[in-house]
């Protein structure tokens, strides 16, 4: 009887493990599958994409990457433009969010909850509905075709999420620590620089990465604010790859451009992955 029960328990455990492994495998394929297909497409000829199971030996090519990196397509200039906009937006957003998030964390619980609810609603608002109004502002202020000016709406759109994450990080810090710093004679900026910021480093890093990713990938505002070909950001430049038309879509060139554009993001995420996970987890649990 005991052996029968043990065998049943073992069978249930094995079935549970198999279900978990199957679910994990499906999720991995679901996540990696599109990326693998994009990489495959970037090295494939047009004929190979039409007939993916024929002519295996002659389907591989580097012509897609040669097209993207040619002098006629200044890919590195577009990469630099996106990098400038991303860094500027991230710096502006973090510098403005840190003192504001600190202030929110010091408010009464009821007031803080109301502000966070409003911020959460603003963060969920579809910003695409605002790009025409933002375009009129850019025209009125004559700040189009300016990479630093482009970082202004990116900073504003990233602020709600940044405030939510950083205020939660400040809220988790012990009050006694800041009181001790006050007794040592440190003013607000000294406490912020030497005591508080080192403790919320993971949350700050994760917030900065999210802001940078949004600025790097944003398309509608960049499309309408930037008309100078030399100042295009990567998403807009990729959409204008030479050879694309209603009747002909260079899938291989598009795939090669997206693969190259993803490499800097992949490097950044790999370097700061521990800070990103730690910061997002801390902000999600409390606050």
C-alpha angles and dihedrals in degrees: 000000000000091000090051092053092047091051091050091050090048091050091050091049092050092048091049091050091048092050091049092048091047092050091047091050092050091050092049092050090046091053101038099034097079091044092051091048091050091052091047091049092051091061097039131096121234091253091053090055091051093047105023094173098050133074095018096176097052100043098087120091142158093207092102092059091042089055093051094046096043122115090251089062108046094202094164091055090054089046090053092048091054090046092053093048092046095049094045093048092047094050094046093047096047094045092051096039099052098065092037092050090048090054092049091051090055095053124100115278095251095048092044091051092051092050092047091049090053091047091050091052092048091048090055094048111112101247091197087081089064102052095091091052090047089051091055090050090051091051093047093050093038093230099133120126091031120120095202091049089051089060090062097074090039089055093048094048092049095048099085095056091041092053092049094051098042096043089054089051092051090046091058093057116100114253092219090066094060092042089056090051090052090053088054088060098251116152123220097274092046091050090048094048102041104027116020105035096053089054095051094043095119092050092047091050094049091047092049091051092051092050091048092049092051092049091046095052102035114122119167098056093043090048093056100036098047121057100150107101090216092058100048118131121228100263092052093041092051090053089057099052112154114262098031117129141139090277100037128042116185096217093170093053092047090051093048091050093050092048092052092045091052095054096078091047091049091051092049093048092048092051095047101029095116092050091047094052093043094047096046092046093050093049092048098051100050140017 
